[in-house]
Amino acid sequence: MENEARIVPVSALRDNYIWTLSQAGRCIVVDPGEAAPVEDFLAREKLHLAAILLTHRHSDHQGGVAALCARHDVPVLGPSSAQMPCVSRTVSDRDSVRFEGFARAFEVIATPGHTEEHISWLHAGHLFCGDTLFAAGCGRLLGGTAAQLHASLQRLAALPDDTRICCAHEYTLSNLRFAQVVEPGNAAITARAARCARQRENHEPTLPCTLAEERETNPFLRCHEPAVQAAARQHDARTATDAPGVFAALRAWKDGF
């Protein structure tokens, strides 16, 4: 639509995506793990960098900020963390931020779990969720707790079906391999794996995907399903019977997968 931002993933590092949103000649980037791909994109598209949005503290998400800020006088918005000194404006849950040239606001959702300070950004039906929710997966626990991450995912799962998931890594195929082990009888997982394999063979990103698809194929959003619960208990007989307990067991299982 004419009044919507153009959203494009830029490949960086080994398997990161830096998400770019451009409108009216201005560009906002999310989680620039390195600067060079962003500079190349700005030059190629003839765009002016307007702001940098961050989701959490890991270097593959903020590693390019210093170099970008050295060349562009822009605000850096992100969560409060002693390990994120580059942030010039801290934001927190339910904040709404507007930028010149962009028709829609950017909404902040607190999503702790992968790290304790992690946030996600929601803009015009697109969710920039860093390492909280992946296509068919979720982030590891690297500072937060399983209970926090499960609660964060449940909150994201309550968004509309057509929400577009713009996560930060191309992990889809490996996540789907795990999902197929958890739910070998889930035809939606099998179909998605085949489609995503074709996309990667054609050097295409598997993202963004929809939240509706995640609900059908992502085991970490399906901890209430009997088949997922049974698989978790079969893998580890100590698995608790409630959804948070099943989630913790799945996350531990995936860590060693």
HUHURA-V151543 format. One record per pair of residues at least 6 apart in sequence whose ideal C-beta (glycine too) atoms are under 8 Angstrom apart, sorted by the first residue. I is the first residue (numbers start at 1). GAP is how many residues later the second one is. If there is no record, write none. Layout:
# HUHURA-V151543
i = (I & I)
gap = (GAP & GAP)
This chain:
# HUHURA-V151543
i = (3 & 4 & 4 & 4 & 4 & 5 & 5 & 5 & 5 & 5 & 5 & 5 & 5 & 5 & 6 & 6 & 6 & 7 & 7 & 7 & 7 & 7 & 7 & 7 & 8 & 8 & 8 & 8 & 9 & 9 & 9 & 9 & 9 & 9 & 9 & 9 & 10 & 10 & 10 & 10 & 10 & 10 & 10 & 10 & 11 & 11 & 11 & 11 & 12 & 12 & 12 & 12 & 12 & 12 & 13 & 13 & 13 & 15 & 15 & 15 & 16 & 16 & 16 & 16 & 16 & 16 & 16 & 17 & 17 & 17 & 17 & 17 & 17 & 17 & 18 & 18 & 18 & 18 & 18 & 18 & 18 & 18 & 18 & 19 & 19 & 19 & 19 & 19 & 19 & 20 & 20 & 20 & 20 & 20 & 20 & 21 & 21 & 21 & 21 & 21 & 21 & 22 & 22 & 22 & 23 & 23 & 23 & 24 & 24 & 25 & 25 & 25 & 25 & 26 & 26 & 26 & 26 & 26 & 26 & 26 & 26 & 27 & 27 & 27 & 27 & 27 & 27 & 27 & 28 & 28 & 28 & 28 & 28 & 28 & 28 & 28 & 29 & 29 & 29 & 29 & 29 & 29 & 30 & 30 & 30 & 30 & 30 & 30 & 30 & 30 & 31 & 31 & 31 & 31 & 31 & 31 & 31 & 31 & 32 & 32 & 32 & 32 & 32 & 32 & 32 & 32 & 33 & 33 & 33 & 33 & 33 & 33 & 34 & 34 & 34 & 35 & 35 & 35 & 35 & 36 & 38 & 38 & 38 & 39 & 39 & 41 & 42 & 42 & 49 & 49 & 49 & 50 & 50 & 50 & 50 & 50 & 51 & 51 & 51 & 51 & 51 & 52 & 52 & 52 & 52 & 52 & 52 & 52 & 53 & 53 & 53 & 53 & 53 & 54 & 54 & 54 & 54 & 54 & 54 & 54 & 54 & 54 & 54 & 55 & 55 & 55 & 55 & 55 & 55 & 55 & 55 & 55 & 55 & 55 & 55 & 55 & 56 & 56 & 56 & 56 & 56 & 56 & 56 & 56 & 56 & 56 & 57 & 57 & 57 & 57 & 57 & 58 & 58 & 58 & 61 & 61 & 61 & 62 & 62 & 62 & 65 & 65 & 66 & 68 & 69 & 69 & 75 & 75 & 76 & 76 & 76 & 76 & 77 & 77 & 77 & 77 & 77 & 77 & 78 & 78 & 78 & 78 & 78 & 78 & 79 & 79 & 79 & 79 & 79 & 79 & 79 & 79 & 80 & 80 & 80 & 80 & 81 & 81 & 84 & 91 & 91 & 91 & 92 & 92 & 92 & 93 & 93 & 93 & 93 & 94 & 94 & 94 & 95 & 95 & 96 & 96 & 96 & 96 & 97 & 97 & 97 & 97 & 98 & 98 & 99 & 104 & 104 & 105 & 106 & 106 & 106 & 107 & 107 & 107 & 108 & 108 & 108 & 108 & 109 & 109 & 109 & 109 & 109 & 109 & 110 & 110 & 110 & 111 & 111 & 111 & 111 & 111 & 111 & 111 & 111 & 111 & 111 & 112 & 112 & 112 & 112 & 112 & 113 & 113 & 113 & 113 & 113 & 113 & 113 & 113 & 113 & 113 & 113 & 113 & 113 & 114 & 114 & 114 & 114 & 114 & 114 & 114 & 114 & 114 & 114 & 114 & 115 & 115 & 115 & 115 & 116 & 116 & 116 & 117 & 118 & 118 & 118 & 118 & 118 & 118 & 119 & 120 & 120 & 120 & 120 & 120 & 120 & 120 & 121 & 121 & 122 & 122 & 122 & 125 & 125 & 125 & 125 & 126 & 126 & 126 & 126 & 127 & 127 & 127 & 127 & 127 & 127 & 127 & 127 & 128 & 129 & 129 & 129 & 129 & 129 & 130 & 130 & 130 & 131 & 131 & 131 & 131 & 131 & 132 & 132 & 132 & 132 & 132 & 132 & 132 & 133 & 133 & 133 & 133 & 133 & 133 & 133 & 134 & 134 & 134 & 134 & 134 & 135 & 135 & 135 & 135 & 135 & 135 & 135 & 135 & 135 & 135 & 135 & 136 & 136 & 136 & 136 & 136 & 136 & 136 & 136 & 136 & 136 & 136 & 137 & 137 & 137 & 137 & 137 & 137 & 137 & 137 & 137 & 138 & 138 & 138 & 138 & 138 & 139 & 140 & 140 & 141 & 141 & 146 & 146 & 146 & 146 & 147 & 147 & 149 & 149 & 150 & 150 & 150 & 150 & 150 & 153 & 153 & 153 & 156 & 157 & 157 & 157 & 157 & 159 & 160 & 161 & 161 & 161 & 161 & 162 & 162 & 162 & 163 & 163 & 164 & 164 & 164 & 164 & 165 & 165 & 165 & 165 & 165 & 165 & 166 & 166 & 167 & 170 & 170 & 170 & 170 & 172 & 172 & 172 & 172 & 172 & 173 & 173 & 173 & 173 & 173 & 175 & 176 & 176 & 176 & 176 & 176 & 177 & 177 & 178 & 178 & 178 & 178 & 179 & 179 & 179 & 179 & 179 & 179 & 180 & 180 & 180 & 180 & 181 & 181 & 182 & 182 & 182 & 182 & 182 & 182 & 183 & 183 & 183 & 183 & 183 & 183 & 183 & 185 & 186 & 186 & 186 & 188 & 188 & 188 & 189 & 189 & 192 & 192 & 196 & 199 & 199 & 200 & 214 & 215 & 215 & 219 & 219 & 220 & 220 & 220 & 222 & 223 & 223 & 223 & 223 & 223 & 223 & 223 & 224 & 228 & 228 & 229 & 229 & 229 & 232 & 232 & 232 & 232 & 232 & 233 & 233 & 235 & 235 & 236 & 236 & 236 & 238 & 239 & 239 & 239 & 240 & 240 & 240)
gap = (100 & 19 & 99 & 100 & 120 & 16 & 17 & 18 & 23 & 97 & 98 & 99 & 118 & 119 & 15 & 16 & 17 & 12 & 13 & 14 & 119 & 157 & 159 & 201 & 11 & 12 & 14 & 33 & 8 & 9 & 10 & 11 & 157 & 196 & 198 & 199 & 7 & 8 & 9 & 10 & 19 & 27 & 28 & 31 & 6 & 7 & 26 & 194 & 6 & 20 & 21 & 22 & 25 & 52 & 20 & 21 & 47 & 154 & 155 & 156 & 15 & 17 & 44 & 45 & 152 & 153 & 154 & 149 & 150 & 151 & 152 & 153 & 188 & 190 & 11 & 12 & 13 & 14 & 15 & 16 & 19 & 20 & 46 & 10 & 11 & 12 & 109 & 147 & 149 & 7 & 8 & 9 & 10 & 18 & 21 & 6 & 7 & 8 & 9 & 81 & 102 & 6 & 23 & 25 & 78 & 79 & 80 & 77 & 78 & 21 & 22 & 23 & 76 & 21 & 22 & 23 & 24 & 73 & 74 & 75 & 76 & 14 & 15 & 18 & 20 & 21 & 22 & 23 & 21 & 22 & 23 & 24 & 25 & 71 & 74 & 78 & 9 & 20 & 22 & 23 & 24 & 39 & 22 & 23 & 24 & 25 & 91 & 98 & 136 & 138 & 22 & 23 & 24 & 30 & 31 & 97 & 99 & 137 & 6 & 20 & 29 & 30 & 31 & 32 & 33 & 36 & 26 & 27 & 28 & 29 & 30 & 31 & 29 & 30 & 33 & 29 & 30 & 32 & 33 & 28 & 11 & 26 & 30 & 29 & 32 & 6 & 6 & 7 & 19 & 23 & 25 & 24 & 49 & 50 & 51 & 52 & 23 & 24 & 25 & 26 & 48 & 13 & 16 & 17 & 22 & 23 & 24 & 25 & 24 & 25 & 53 & 68 & 75 & 7 & 8 & 11 & 22 & 23 & 24 & 25 & 30 & 32 & 33 & 6 & 23 & 24 & 63 & 64 & 65 & 66 & 73 & 74 & 75 & 76 & 77 & 113 & 22 & 23 & 25 & 58 & 59 & 61 & 62 & 63 & 74 & 75 & 24 & 26 & 27 & 58 & 60 & 57 & 73 & 84 & 69 & 70 & 107 & 16 & 22 & 24 & 11 & 21 & 20 & 6 & 7 & 17 & 13 & 14 & 10 & 11 & 12 & 13 & 10 & 11 & 12 & 13 & 14 & 20 & 6 & 8 & 9 & 12 & 13 & 41 & 8 & 11 & 12 & 13 & 31 & 38 & 39 & 40 & 7 & 10 & 12 & 37 & 6 & 36 & 33 & 6 & 17 & 28 & 16 & 18 & 27 & 15 & 16 & 17 & 26 & 13 & 14 & 15 & 12 & 13 & 9 & 10 & 11 & 12 & 8 & 9 & 10 & 11 & 7 & 8 & 7 & 19 & 20 & 18 & 15 & 16 & 17 & 14 & 15 & 16 & 11 & 12 & 13 & 14 & 10 & 11 & 12 & 13 & 46 & 47 & 8 & 9 & 42 & 7 & 8 & 9 & 18 & 19 & 21 & 22 & 41 & 44 & 45 & 6 & 32 & 36 & 37 & 40 & 19 & 25 & 26 & 28 & 31 & 32 & 33 & 35 & 36 & 37 & 38 & 39 & 40 & 16 & 17 & 18 & 24 & 25 & 26 & 27 & 28 & 29 & 30 & 35 & 16 & 27 & 28 & 29 & 27 & 28 & 32 & 26 & 12 & 13 & 14 & 21 & 26 & 34 & 11 & 7 & 8 & 9 & 10 & 12 & 13 & 36 & 6 & 7 & 6 & 37 & 41 & 35 & 37 & 38 & 39 & 37 & 38 & 40 & 82 & 6 & 29 & 32 & 36 & 37 & 38 & 39 & 84 & 38 & 27 & 36 & 37 & 38 & 39 & 9 & 37 & 38 & 8 & 9 & 36 & 37 & 38 & 6 & 7 & 17 & 20 & 21 & 24 & 35 & 6 & 20 & 23 & 32 & 34 & 81 & 85 & 33 & 35 & 37 & 38 & 41 & 30 & 32 & 36 & 37 & 40 & 61 & 71 & 72 & 74 & 79 & 83 & 36 & 39 & 40 & 42 & 43 & 53 & 56 & 78 & 81 & 82 & 83 & 34 & 35 & 37 & 38 & 41 & 42 & 81 & 83 & 117 & 11 & 15 & 80 & 82 & 113 & 10 & 111 & 115 & 8 & 110 & 98 & 101 & 102 & 105 & 97 & 101 & 98 & 102 & 73 & 93 & 94 & 97 & 98 & 67 & 68 & 94 & 55 & 54 & 57 & 58 & 64 & 52 & 51 & 49 & 50 & 51 & 54 & 48 & 49 & 50 & 47 & 48 & 44 & 45 & 46 & 47 & 42 & 43 & 44 & 45 & 46 & 49 & 41 & 42 & 40 & 30 & 35 & 36 & 37 & 24 & 28 & 34 & 35 & 37 & 20 & 23 & 24 & 27 & 33 & 43 & 13 & 16 & 17 & 20 & 41 & 16 & 80 & 41 & 75 & 76 & 79 & 7 & 10 & 14 & 38 & 39 & 40 & 6 & 9 & 10 & 13 & 50 & 76 & 37 & 45 & 46 & 49 & 50 & 68 & 6 & 36 & 39 & 42 & 44 & 45 & 48 & 42 & 30 & 31 & 41 & 25 & 28 & 29 & 27 & 28 & 21 & 25 & 10 & 6 & 7 & 6 & 7 & 6 & 7 & 9 & 31 & 27 & 30 & 31 & 6 & 6 & 9 & 20 & 21 & 23 & 24 & 27 & 19 & 18 & 22 & 10 & 12 & 17 & 7 & 14 & 17 & 18 & 21 & 6 & 16 & 14 & 18 & 13 & 16 & 17 & 11 & 6 & 7 & 10 & 6 & 8 & 9)
